[in-house]
Amino acid sequence: ILLSNISSLNAENKVERIYEGKVDSNIVILVFESLTCSHCATFHKEIYPKLKENFIDKGLVKLEYRNFPLDLAAFNAAKAAQCKASNGEEILHFLYKNQTEWVKGNNIEDLNNNLKIILSSKNFGIDYEKCINDKNIEDFVLEDRIEGVKKYNVSATPTIIINEEKFEKPLTYKNLEKTLEKLL
C-alpha cells in the first residue's frame, strides 16, 4: 500500500520532458545543454532551425532537451523552462535567442532578476518564484545532469546523443546531417 501511494504521488507531481518531434521516431537525439552556454545558444540559432525543418518537422527525429546547468543562473532558467513543459521548447529557444539580455550582471541576484524580467516580458504564464522553488522540478533538472555524467559521460555543453551514441564530431549542421542520413 505504501508503494502505491508513493507512485501515485509521483504521477501527480511528474515533471514532463521537453521535446520536439514525433514521439515514436526511429531517431532520438538527446541534447544536453546549459541555458547560459554560448555554444548552446549558437546551436539553437544556427543548427536547430535546419534540423527542425529537415528532420524534426518531417517526423524523422525526436529531439529531447536534457538539462545540464553549468551554473546557478542556468539551473534557475532550466527550472523555469521545465515549469511549463507544454511550451518549454518555446521558452528554451526564447532564452537562447535572448541570452545576452539576461546573462549579465555582477552576481546571481542580477542574473535571476534579468531572467525573471525577460520571462515576464514574453508572458509565458510562469510563476517564476514558484517554478524555481519547486522541489520536483529541481530534482528533475539535477537528475538530467547526473544521468548525463553517469550514462553518457557528458562533460561539456552542448553534448549530443543520437540513439544512445555520443556524437563525437564537431557540432555543425553538415556533420549532424550526415550522421542522421546514415540512420534513415
C-alpha positions as a Markdown table, in Angstrom:
| # | Residue | x | y | z |
|---|---|---|---|---|
| 1 | Ile | 0.0 | 0.0 | 0.0 |
| 2 | Leu | 2.8 | 2.4 | 0.8 |
| 3 | Leu | 4.4 | 1.8 | -2.6 |
| 4 | Ser | 1.2 | 2.6 | -4.5 |
| 5 | Asn | 0.9 | 5.8 | -2.5 |
| 6 | Ile | 4.4 | 6.8 | -3.5 |
| 7 | Ser | 3.8 | 6.0 | -7.2 |
| 8 | Ser | 0.5 | 7.9 | -7.3 |
| 9 | Leu | 2.2 | 10.9 | -5.6 |
| 10 | Asn | 5.0 | 10.8 | -8.2 |
| 11 | Ala | 2.4 | 10.5 | -11.0 |
| 12 | Glu | 0.7 | 13.7 | -9.8 |
| 13 | Asn | 3.9 | 15.7 | -9.4 |
| 14 | Lys | 5.6 | 14.3 | -12.5 |
| 15 | Val | 7.7 | 16.8 | -14.4 |
| 16 | Glu | 7.4 | 16.3 | -18.1 |
| 17 | Arg | 10.3 | 16.1 | -20.6 |
| 18 | Ile | 10.6 | 18.9 | -23.1 |
| 19 | Tyr | 10.9 | 17.5 | -26.6 |
| 20 | Glu | 10.0 | 18.2 | -30.2 |
| 21 | Gly | 9.1 | 15.8 | -33.0 |
| 22 | Lys | 7.3 | 12.6 | -33.3 |
| 23 | Val | 7.2 | 10.6 | -30.1 |
| 24 | Asp | 8.0 | 7.3 | -31.7 |
| 25 | Ser | 10.6 | 8.4 | -34.2 |
| 26 | Asn | 13.3 | 5.9 | -35.0 |
| 27 | Ile | 16.0 | 8.5 | -34.3 |
| 28 | Val | 16.1 | 10.1 | -30.9 |
| 29 | Ile | 18.5 | 13.0 | -30.3 |
| 30 | Leu | 19.2 | 14.0 | -26.7 |
| 31 | Val | 20.8 | 17.4 | -26.3 |
| 32 | Phe | 22.4 | 18.1 | -23.0 |
| 33 | Glu | 22.7 | 21.9 | -22.6 |
| 34 | Ser | 23.1 | 24.8 | -20.2 |
| 35 | Leu | 21.0 | 27.9 | -20.7 |
| 36 | Thr | 24.0 | 30.2 | -20.0 |
| 37 | Cys | 26.2 | 28.4 | -22.5 |
| 38 | Ser | 27.1 | 30.5 | -25.6 |
| 39 | His | 27.8 | 27.3 | -27.7 |
| 40 | Cys | 24.3 | 26.0 | -26.8 |
| 41 | Ala | 22.8 | 29.4 | -27.9 |
| 42 | Thr | 24.7 | 29.0 | -31.2 |
| 43 | Phe | 23.3 | 25.5 | -31.6 |
| 44 | His | 19.7 | 26.9 | -31.2 |
| 45 | Lys | 20.3 | 29.8 | -33.5 |
| 46 | Glu | 22.4 | 28.2 | -36.3 |
| 47 | Ile | 21.9 | 24.4 | -36.3 |
| 48 | Tyr | 18.5 | 23.8 | -34.7 |
| 49 | Pro | 16.4 | 25.7 | -37.4 |
| 50 | Lys | 17.8 | 23.4 | -40.2 |
| 51 | Leu | 17.5 | 20.3 | -38.0 |
| 52 | Lys | 13.8 | 21.2 | -37.3 |
| 53 | Glu | 13.0 | 21.9 | -40.9 |
| 54 | Asn | 14.7 | 18.8 | -42.4 |
| 55 | Phe | 14.3 | 16.2 | -39.7 |
| 56 | Ile | 12.0 | 17.1 | -36.8 |
| 57 | Asp | 9.1 | 18.6 | -38.8 |
| 58 | Lys | 9.2 | 15.6 | -41.2 |
| 59 | Gly | 8.7 | 13.2 | -38.3 |
| 60 | Leu | 12.2 | 11.6 | -38.7 |
| 61 | Val | 13.7 | 12.8 | -35.5 |
| 62 | Lys | 12.6 | 13.3 | -31.9 |
| 63 | Leu | 14.7 | 15.9 | -30.2 |
| 64 | Glu | 14.7 | 15.7 | -26.4 |
| 65 | Tyr | 16.1 | 18.5 | -24.3 |
| 66 | Arg | 18.2 | 17.5 | -21.3 |
| 67 | Asn | 19.2 | 19.8 | -18.5 |
| 68 | Phe | 22.9 | 20.2 | -17.8 |
| 69 | Pro | 23.2 | 23.5 | -16.0 |
| 70 | Leu | 26.7 | 24.8 | -15.6 |
| 71 | Asp | 25.9 | 27.4 | -13.1 |
| 72 | Leu | 23.2 | 28.7 | -10.8 |
| 73 | Ala | 21.7 | 31.0 | -13.4 |
| 74 | Ala | 21.4 | 28.2 | -15.9 |
| 75 | Phe | 19.9 | 26.0 | -13.1 |
| 76 | Asn | 17.2 | 28.6 | -12.4 |
| 77 | Ala | 16.5 | 29.1 | -16.1 |
| 78 | Ala | 16.2 | 25.3 | -16.6 |
| 79 | Lys | 13.7 | 25.1 | -13.8 |
| 80 | Ala | 11.6 | 28.0 | -15.3 |
| 81 | Ala | 11.5 | 26.3 | -18.7 |
| 82 | Gln | 10.7 | 22.9 | -17.2 |
| 83 | Cys | 7.9 | 24.5 | -15.2 |
| 84 | Lys | 5.9 | 24.9 | -18.4 |
| 85 | Ala | 6.9 | 21.8 | -20.4 |
| 86 | Ser | 3.9 | 22.1 | -22.7 |
| 87 | Asn | 5.6 | 25.0 | -24.3 |
| 88 | Gly | 9.1 | 24.5 | -22.8 |
| 89 | Glu | 10.8 | 24.4 | -26.2 |
| 90 | Glu | 9.4 | 27.8 | -27.0 |
| 91 | Ile | 10.9 | 29.1 | -23.6 |
| 92 | Leu | 14.2 | 27.4 | -24.3 |
| 93 | His | 14.5 | 28.9 | -27.8 |
| 94 | Phe | 13.5 | 32.3 | -26.5 |
| 95 | Leu | 16.1 | 32.2 | -23.6 |
| 96 | Tyr | 18.9 | 31.2 | -26.0 |
| 97 | Lys | 17.9 | 33.8 | -28.6 |
| 98 | Asn | 17.9 | 36.5 | -25.9 |
| 99 | Gln | 20.8 | 35.1 | -23.9 |
| 100 | Thr | 22.9 | 38.3 | -23.9 |
| 101 | Glu | 19.9 | 40.2 | -22.5 |
| 102 | Trp | 19.6 | 38.2 | -19.3 |
| 103 | Val | 23.1 | 36.5 | -18.8 |
| 104 | Lys | 24.7 | 39.6 | -17.4 |
| 105 | Gly | 25.3 | 41.2 | -14.1 |
| 106 | Asn | 27.7 | 41.2 | -11.2 |
| 107 | Asn | 26.1 | 38.4 | -9.2 |
| 108 | Ile | 23.4 | 35.7 | -9.2 |
| 109 | Glu | 20.8 | 38.1 | -7.9 |
| 110 | Asp | 21.3 | 40.3 | -11.0 |
| 111 | Leu | 21.0 | 37.3 | -13.3 |
| 112 | Asn | 17.9 | 35.9 | -11.6 |
| 113 | Asn | 16.3 | 39.4 | -11.8 |
| 114 | Asn | 17.2 | 39.6 | -15.5 |
| 115 | Leu | 15.8 | 36.2 | -16.1 |
| 116 | Lys | 12.6 | 37.0 | -14.3 |
| 117 | Ile | 12.1 | 40.2 | -16.2 |
| 118 | Ile | 12.8 | 38.7 | -19.6 |
| 119 | Leu | 10.4 | 35.8 | -19.0 |
| 120 | Ser | 7.7 | 38.1 | -17.8 |
| 121 | Ser | 8.2 | 40.3 | -20.9 |
| 122 | Lys | 7.1 | 37.4 | -23.2 |
| 123 | Asn | 4.2 | 36.4 | -20.9 |
| 124 | Phe | 4.8 | 32.7 | -20.8 |
| 125 | Gly | 2.4 | 32.4 | -17.9 |
| 126 | Ile | 5.2 | 31.3 | -15.5 |
| 127 | Asp | 5.1 | 32.0 | -11.8 |
| 128 | Tyr | 8.8 | 32.4 | -11.6 |
| 129 | Glu | 9.2 | 32.1 | -7.8 |
| 130 | Lys | 7.1 | 29.0 | -7.7 |
| 131 | Cys | 9.0 | 27.4 | -10.6 |
| 132 | Ile | 12.5 | 28.0 | -9.3 |
| 133 | Asn | 11.4 | 26.8 | -5.8 |
| 134 | Asp | 9.6 | 23.7 | -6.9 |
| 135 | Lys | 11.5 | 20.7 | -5.4 |
| 136 | Asn | 10.1 | 18.2 | -8.0 |
| 137 | Ile | 11.4 | 20.4 | -10.9 |
| 138 | Glu | 14.7 | 20.9 | -9.1 |
| 139 | Asp | 15.2 | 17.2 | -8.7 |
| 140 | Phe | 14.2 | 16.6 | -12.3 |
| 141 | Val | 16.8 | 19.1 | -13.6 |
| 142 | Leu | 19.5 | 17.7 | -11.3 |
| 143 | Glu | 18.7 | 14.1 | -12.3 |
| 144 | Asp | 19.3 | 15.1 | -16.0 |
| 145 | Arg | 22.7 | 16.3 | -15.1 |
| 146 | Ile | 23.6 | 13.3 | -13.1 |
| 147 | Glu | 22.4 | 10.9 | -15.9 |
| 148 | Gly | 24.4 | 12.9 | -18.4 |
| 149 | Val | 27.6 | 12.4 | -16.5 |
| 150 | Lys | 27.0 | 8.8 | -15.4 |
| 151 | Lys | 25.4 | 7.3 | -18.5 |
| 152 | Tyr | 26.8 | 9.4 | -21.4 |
| 153 | Asn | 30.0 | 10.9 | -19.9 |
| 154 | Val | 28.8 | 14.4 | -20.6 |
| 155 | Ser | 31.5 | 17.0 | -19.6 |
| 156 | Ala | 30.6 | 20.0 | -21.8 |
| 157 | Thr | 27.6 | 21.6 | -23.4 |
| 158 | Pro | 26.1 | 21.1 | -25.8 |
| 159 | Thr | 26.5 | 17.3 | -25.9 |
| 160 | Ile | 24.5 | 15.4 | -28.5 |
| 161 | Ile | 23.5 | 11.8 | -28.0 |
| 162 | Ile | 22.0 | 10.1 | -31.1 |
| 163 | Asn | 20.2 | 6.8 | -30.4 |
| 164 | Glu | 22.2 | 6.3 | -27.3 |
| 165 | Glu | 25.6 | 7.1 | -29.0 |
| 166 | Lys | 27.6 | 10.2 | -28.2 |
| 167 | Phe | 28.1 | 12.4 | -31.2 |
| 168 | Glu | 31.8 | 12.9 | -31.3 |
| 169 | Lys | 32.3 | 15.0 | -34.5 |
| 170 | Pro | 32.5 | 18.8 | -34.4 |
| 171 | Leu | 28.9 | 20.1 | -33.9 |
| 172 | Thr | 28.0 | 21.6 | -37.3 |
| 173 | Tyr | 24.8 | 21.1 | -39.2 |
| 174 | Lys | 26.6 | 19.3 | -42.0 |
| 175 | Asn | 28.2 | 16.7 | -39.6 |
| 176 | Leu | 24.8 | 16.2 | -37.9 |
| 177 | Glu | 23.0 | 15.8 | -41.2 |
| 178 | Lys | 25.5 | 13.2 | -42.5 |
| 179 | Thr | 25.1 | 11.2 | -39.3 |
| 180 | Leu | 21.3 | 11.3 | -39.3 |
| 181 | Glu | 21.1 | 10.4 | -43.0 |
| 182 | Lys | 23.1 | 7.3 | -42.4 |
| 183 | Leu | 20.5 | 6.3 | -39.8 |
| 184 | Leu | 17.5 | 6.8 | -42.0 |
